[in-house]
Amino acid sequence: ANNMHVYADSTGQRAVIVILGDKTADSLETLAKRLENTQRARDANLQVITNKALDVNGVPLRQLDSIITSGGEKAYSSVLIGSLNNNML
């Protein structure tokens, strides 16, 4: 089961989407690589800026920052993946 919350600025140009789901057996590195591959399937010219491990207050996270081109427009994407209290974030 997933719970999703969306927070956006007044223009709708910037948003934070938080999805809380069931924990998976896959590592954070594997999940980030899978996400990168999904993005690359949509945009062969995907520019990966960051794909690194982070630790925030003892919570392991994986950060994937990229630039995606769609319809001639470039968009910056930053995704944090983590595991907290038997949930994926």
FENQUI-V907352 format. One record per helix or strand. SS is the DSSP state (H for helix, E for strand). FROM is the first residue (numbers start at 1). LEN is the number of residues. If there is no record, write none. Layout:
ss from len
SS FROM LEN
SS FROM LEN
This chain:
ss from len
E 3 6
E 15 8
H 28 15
E 47 10
E 59 12
E 73 12
E 87 2
